[in-house]
Amino acid sequence: MFKGLIGRKIGMTQIFDENGAAVPVTLLEAGPCFVSQVKTVATDGYNAVQLAFGEVKPKRVSKAHLGHLEKNNLPPMRVLREFRIKNVEEIKAGDVLNASVFEAGEHVDVIGISKGKGFAGAVKRHGFRGGPRTHGQSDRLRAPGSSSSTTTPGRVFKGKRGPGRMGNERVTSSNIRVVLVDPERNLIAVSGSVPGPKGGTVVIKEARKQ
């Protein structure tokens, strides 16, 4: 059975398990999602399912986007995401998926865009130690230090960690446990934190590393 949804991060809270212990969880609005397209090896060279989420006014999406959804009599949806799957025989365009595809106790991967934090120094961005706090230095406390030698190769290699833009990247929280599923309200609670701000779009799929 295909297990994947698009959702929205609501925020964090805590719930109590059967032993009375407080468990920190993130609440996700998961679905309802419409199957907007089914891709097969015969037609596209690979098997995949495209889901649509987040109903909006028609003026909020492009005409091409709108026409693509209207092929299967779907309402205007803001977000489209594709999921690679092995078997597409049991799913067809127009199907509706909700939170009931997951069960409490199983493990999932949650993918989102992390919070953008702008330009950051090497100490904040990568956890560098910085310079010594004494011996006469006055302004090297949070500096990254020397970047390369003066001899061969005498240059900074590509990819070296340093100051730069921090956050606003695709991040996956892997193998996190589903604590609660409420299909009636389209809610899923997962243990721990999830990347992105409140209201951010997330993709929930079956864990790869379980």
Backbone torsions as a table, in degrees:
resi	resn	phi	psi	omega
1	MET	NA	135.0	179.8
2	PHE	-69.8	129.6	179.7
3	LYS	-125.6	102.9	177.8
4	GLY	-169.8	142.5	179.9
5	LEU	-147.4	156.6	167.8
6	ILE	-103.9	143.1	-177.7
7	GLY	-149.3	-169.8	-178.4
8	ARG	-136.2	135.4	179.4
9	LYS	-76.7	123.8	179.3
10	ILE	-91.6	-43.2	-179.8
11	GLY	152.0	-176.7	-178.2
12	MET	-106.8	150.6	174.7
13	THR	-154.5	-165.0	174.6
14	GLN	-138.7	147.9	174.7
15	ILE	-128.4	163.5	-177.7
16	PHE	-107.1	131.5	-179.9
17	ASP	-82.7	-175.0	-175.7
18	GLU	-65.6	-19.1	178.4
19	ASN	-93.0	0.3	-179.9
20	GLY	86.3	5.3	179.9
21	ALA	-82.9	139.3	178.3
22	ALA	-77.4	128.0	-179.5
23	VAL	-114.9	117.7	176.2
24	PRO	-70.1	129.6	-177.1
25	VAL	-134.9	157.1	171.6
26	THR	-108.8	129.0	178.4
27	LEU	-89.2	131.6	179.1
28	LEU	-123.5	132.7	169.9
29	GLU	-83.3	106.5	-172.7
30	ALA	-109.0	104.3	179.4
31	GLY	82.1	-171.0	-1.2
32	PRO	-68.8	143.3	179.8
33	CYS	-115.5	140.1	176.4
34	PHE	-101.4	140.8	173.2
35	VAL	-78.9	108.3	-175.5
36	SER	-92.1	-20.0	178.7
37	GLN	-162.4	143.7	173.5
38	VAL	-118.8	122.7	179.9
39	LYS	-104.6	140.3	-179.3
40	THR	-126.5	165.1	177.9
41	VAL	-60.8	-36.5	-177.5
42	ALA	-66.3	-39.1	-174.7
43	THR	-96.5	-33.0	-173.4
44	ASP	-125.2	-5.8	179.2
45	GLY	91.3	-5.0	177.6
46	TYR	-160.5	162.5	179.2
47	ASN	-95.7	130.2	178.6
48	ALA	-160.5	159.6	175.9
49	VAL	-123.0	131.7	176.2
50	GLN	-104.2	126.7	179.4
51	LEU	-108.9	150.5	177.4
52	ALA	-120.9	140.3	-176.3
53	PHE	-145.8	148.7	172.9
54	GLY	86.4	82.4	-178.2
55	GLU	-67.6	134.4	-178.5
56	VAL	-136.4	175.0	174.2
57	LYS	-70.8	148.1	-178.1
58	PRO	-55.8	-32.2	-177.5
59	LYS	-70.3	-11.6	-177.9
60	ARG	-84.0	-7.2	180.0
61	VAL	-126.6	159.0	-178.5
62	SER	-72.7	163.4	-179.7
63	LYS	-65.0	-35.8	178.6
64	ALA	-65.7	-42.6	178.0
65	HIS	-61.6	-44.6	-179.3
66	LEU	-64.8	-44.0	179.8
67	GLY	-63.5	-37.1	177.8
68	HIS	-61.1	-42.2	-179.3
69	LEU	-73.4	-34.8	-177.6
70	GLU	-68.0	-19.0	177.3
71	LYS	-57.3	-33.7	-179.5
72	ASN	-112.1	23.3	177.3
73	ASN	56.9	41.4	179.5
74	LEU	-99.3	148.9	176.7
75	PRO	-71.3	165.8	177.5
76	PRO	-62.2	125.0	-178.4
77	MET	-124.7	141.3	-172.2
78	ARG	-78.3	-39.8	-170.5
79	VAL	-115.4	131.7	172.6
80	LEU	-120.3	133.0	176.7
81	ARG	-139.5	148.1	-176.6
82	GLU	-110.6	140.1	179.7
83	PHE	-123.2	123.4	174.9
84	ARG	-75.5	131.7	177.1
85	ILE	-137.2	161.9	-178.7
86	LYS	-84.2	-39.3	-174.0
87	ASN	-124.0	119.9	-178.6
88	VAL	-106.2	6.1	-174.7
89	GLU	-67.5	-31.5	-173.8
90	GLU	-89.5	5.3	-177.6
91	ILE	-133.8	144.2	-179.1
92	LYS	-139.7	158.6	-179.2
93	ALA	-60.0	137.7	-179.1
94	GLY	100.0	-15.5	178.0
95	ASP	-63.2	152.4	178.2
96	VAL	-114.5	130.3	178.0
97	LEU	-115.7	139.8	176.5
98	ASN	-131.9	-169.7	-173.3
99	ALA	-61.5	-17.0	-176.2
100	SER	-68.9	-9.3	177.8
101	VAL	-68.8	-19.6	176.9
102	PHE	-108.2	158.3	179.3
103	GLU	-128.0	149.6	176.6
104	ALA	-60.8	135.5	179.1
105	GLY	104.3	-24.6	179.0
106	GLU	-83.1	168.5	-175.3
107	HIS	-111.4	143.4	-176.4
108	VAL	-135.0	162.7	167.9
109	ASP	-105.0	134.1	177.5
110	VAL	-118.1	122.5	-175.8
111	ILE	-111.3	132.0	178.2
112	GLY	-151.4	176.4	176.5
113	ILE	-99.5	121.5	-176.5
114	SER	-67.0	159.8	179.5
115	LYS	-62.7	131.7	176.6
116	GLY	-77.8	129.7	-177.4
117	LYS	-115.8	9.6	177.0
118	GLY	74.0	-162.5	-178.9
119	PHE	-75.7	127.4	-178.4
120	ALA	-130.5	152.6	178.0
121	GLY	-77.1	172.3	-176.0
122	ALA	-67.4	-29.7	-179.6
123	VAL	-67.7	-45.9	179.6
124	LYS	-74.6	-40.7	-172.9
125	ARG	-73.8	-39.1	-174.2
126	HIS	-123.6	-0.1	178.5
127	GLY	77.2	25.3	176.9
128	PHE	-60.9	152.8	-177.2
129	ARG	-75.7	-31.4	-174.7
130	GLY	85.8	-178.2	-177.9
131	GLY	-83.5	175.2	178.2
132	PRO	-66.2	152.2	-178.1
133	ARG	-89.8	5.4	-175.5
134	THR	-147.3	-160.2	-178.9
135	HIS	60.7	38.5	168.8
136	GLY	85.8	-7.2	-179.5
137	GLN	-76.9	145.6	-175.7
138	SER	-120.7	-23.7	-173.1
139	ASP	-137.4	22.6	-177.3
140	ARG	-110.9	15.0	-175.0
141	LEU	-56.3	-44.3	-175.5
142	ARG	-117.5	28.4	179.2
143	ALA	-88.9	150.0	-178.7
144	PRO	-73.9	-18.0	-178.6
145	GLY	89.1	-169.2	-177.1
146	SER	-64.1	142.3	-175.5
147	SER	-106.0	-23.5	-179.6
148	SER	-159.2	167.6	179.6
149	SER	-83.7	164.9	178.6
150	THR	-86.0	-18.2	179.1
151	THR	-95.0	-167.3	-179.4
152	THR	-57.0	131.2	3.8
153	PRO	-83.5	-9.3	173.7
154	GLY	62.9	29.0	177.6
155	ARG	-153.0	168.3	179.3
156	VAL	-92.5	126.0	179.9
157	PHE	-70.2	148.4	175.7
158	LYS	-61.1	141.5	176.8
159	GLY	88.6	-1.4	178.3
160	LYS	-64.0	137.1	-179.3
161	ARG	-69.3	136.0	-179.6
162	GLY	-167.1	-167.6	177.5
163	PRO	-64.4	154.5	178.4
164	GLY	164.7	-173.6	-179.1
165	ARG	-69.0	131.8	-175.4
166	MET	-114.2	137.0	177.8
167	GLY	82.3	-165.1	-178.1
168	ASN	55.5	43.9	179.9
169	GLU	-127.3	156.0	175.9
170	ARG	-70.0	123.7	-177.5
171	VAL	-128.9	140.0	177.6
172	THR	-115.0	124.0	169.4
173	SER	-90.0	110.5	-170.5
174	SER	-92.4	142.5	167.4
175	ASN	56.6	46.3	178.3
176	ILE	-98.7	148.9	-170.2
177	ARG	-85.3	136.9	172.7
178	VAL	-80.7	119.6	-176.6
179	VAL	-94.6	-35.1	-174.0
180	LEU	-147.4	140.3	175.1
181	VAL	-129.7	125.4	178.7
182	ASP	-127.5	87.3	-176.5
183	PRO	-61.3	-31.0	-177.5
184	GLU	-64.0	-35.1	179.3
185	ARG	-106.3	8.6	-179.5
186	ASN	55.3	44.9	-178.1
187	LEU	-116.2	139.3	171.0
188	ILE	-130.1	132.4	175.1
189	ALA	-109.4	125.3	178.9
190	VAL	-115.5	148.6	-177.1
191	SER	-69.3	132.9	175.1
192	GLY	83.7	-160.0	-173.3
193	SER	-97.8	164.1	-178.5
194	VAL	-135.6	141.2	-177.3
195	PRO	-65.1	148.6	173.7
196	GLY	104.6	166.9	179.4
197	PRO	-82.9	171.4	172.2
198	LYS	-61.0	135.8	-178.2
199	GLY	87.3	-5.6	-179.3
200	GLY	-73.3	148.4	179.2
201	THR	-77.4	135.2	177.8
202	VAL	-130.5	156.6	174.8
203	VAL	-115.6	128.4	-178.7
204	ILE	-112.8	124.0	-179.3
205	LYS	-142.0	163.2	-179.8
206	GLU	-59.2	136.8	-176.2
207	ALA	-63.5	136.2	-179.5
208	ARG	-82.7	-30.2	-170.0
209	LYS	-103.9	11.3	-176.6
210	GLN	-71.7	NA	NA
